[in-house]
Amino acid sequence: MQTLKPTIWVGKQGITPEVTQEIRSQLEVRKIIKVKWLKNASIDPEAIVEGTGGIIVATRGRMMVIARKRG
């Protein structure tokens, strides 16, 4: 997971519908993506994956890895 580069950056606005849609789009193309967010953004990792069709693989600091659900 360390070699995987972040493909989604969440800014101070937090989780917007556009961010959720982008995660959904990237999970359709890739099996796994990495999301990072700013220090001053209060983010709940569960809120990020809610409604995206993904599952949390790992969370560490201000970074998380999301994988596409099987099935």
Contacts in CASP RR format, 6 or more apart in sequence:
PFRMAT RR
TARGET T0000
AUTHOR 0000-0000-0000
METHOD contacts of the structure
MODEL  1
MQTLKPTIWVGKQGITPEVTQEIRSQLEVRKIIKVKWLKNASIDPEAIVE
GTGGIIVATRGRMMVIARKRG
1 34 0 8 1.000
1 57 0 8 1.000
1 58 0 8 1.000
1 65 0 8 1.000
4 32 0 8 1.000
4 34 0 8 1.000
4 65 0 8 1.000
5 34 0 8 1.000
6 34 0 8 1.000
6 35 0 8 1.000
6 36 0 8 1.000
6 63 0 8 1.000
7 26 0 8 1.000
7 30 0 8 1.000
7 33 0 8 1.000
7 34 0 8 1.000
7 35 0 8 1.000
8 19 0 8 1.000
8 22 0 8 1.000
8 23 0 8 1.000
8 26 0 8 1.000
8 33 0 8 1.000
8 34 0 8 1.000
8 35 0 8 1.000
8 36 0 8 1.000
9 35 0 8 1.000
9 36 0 8 1.000
9 37 0 8 1.000
9 38 0 8 1.000
10 19 0 8 1.000
10 35 0 8 1.000
10 36 0 8 1.000
10 37 0 8 1.000
10 38 0 8 1.000
10 41 0 8 1.000
10 43 0 8 1.000
10 48 0 8 1.000
11 37 0 8 1.000
11 38 0 8 1.000
11 41 0 8 1.000
12 38 0 8 1.000
12 40 0 8 1.000
12 41 0 8 1.000
13 41 0 8 1.000
14 37 0 8 1.000
14 41 0 8 1.000
14 42 0 8 1.000
14 43 0 8 1.000
15 43 0 8 1.000
15 47 0 8 1.000
15 48 0 8 1.000
19 48 0 8 1.000
20 48 0 8 1.000
20 51 0 8 1.000
20 52 0 8 1.000
23 33 0 8 1.000
23 35 0 8 1.000
23 48 0 8 1.000
23 49 0 8 1.000
23 52 0 8 1.000
23 54 0 8 1.000
23 66 0 8 1.000
24 51 0 8 1.000
24 52 0 8 1.000
24 53 0 8 1.000
26 33 0 8 1.000
27 33 0 8 1.000
27 52 0 8 1.000
27 53 0 8 1.000
27 54 0 8 1.000
27 66 0 8 1.000
27 67 0 8 1.000
27 68 0 8 1.000
28 68 0 8 1.000
30 68 0 8 1.000
31 67 0 8 1.000
31 68 0 8 1.000
32 57 0 8 1.000
32 65 0 8 1.000
32 66 0 8 1.000
32 67 0 8 1.000
32 68 0 8 1.000
33 65 0 8 1.000
33 66 0 8 1.000
34 63 0 8 1.000
34 64 0 8 1.000
34 65 0 8 1.000
34 66 0 8 1.000
35 48 0 8 1.000
35 63 0 8 1.000
35 64 0 8 1.000
35 65 0 8 1.000
35 66 0 8 1.000
36 62 0 8 1.000
36 63 0 8 1.000
37 43 0 8 1.000
37 62 0 8 1.000
38 62 0 8 1.000
39 62 0 8 1.000
43 62 0 8 1.000
45 56 0 8 1.000
45 59 0 8 1.000
45 64 0 8 1.000
46 56 0 8 1.000
48 64 0 8 1.000
48 66 0 8 1.000
49 55 0 8 1.000
49 56 0 8 1.000
49 66 0 8 1.000
52 66 0 8 1.000
53 68 0 8 1.000
53 69 0 8 1.000
54 66 0 8 1.000
54 67 0 8 1.000
54 68 0 8 1.000
54 69 0 8 1.000
55 66 0 8 1.000
55 67 0 8 1.000
55 69 0 8 1.000
56 64 0 8 1.000
56 65 0 8 1.000
56 66 0 8 1.000
57 64 0 8 1.000
57 65 0 8 1.000
57 66 0 8 1.000
57 67 0 8 1.000
58 64 0 8 1.000
58 65 0 8 1.000
59 65 0 8 1.000
END
